[in-house]
Amino acid sequence: MAVSETLISKRLQVVFNTGMDAEFNPIYSTRSWSNINTGASALNLMTLAQHLDGLCEHTMYLVRVAEVTELEEQ
């Protein structure tokens, strides 16, 4: 069985370290940006995240890219 895969959309998620709780455990907050160009490379997305980090109050902890793909049986 052959299956084709088509990338439908990408979402950039940046996780920020927003501080510490009462027991000194880190607190994280995630911000997401949808409708990212599906042709954007990992380098471009990291560069974008770094620019967004420069505009934000909190420190960037990690970057994720969520992809939605469509599978079709051929």
C-alpha angles and dihedrals in degrees: 000000000000121000128191122207124209123189107228105176147345131216123197115217121190118190115207129198102231100180142281133302125226091281093048094254114145119256117215132197125192125212121190134200118196133199094045112171107269090220094058113121125228089252092053092049093049090049090051091049091051091052090049089049089056089057096049131083096225131062120262112245102179144341127228132184118205115200129194115206132184119220122206127185114227 
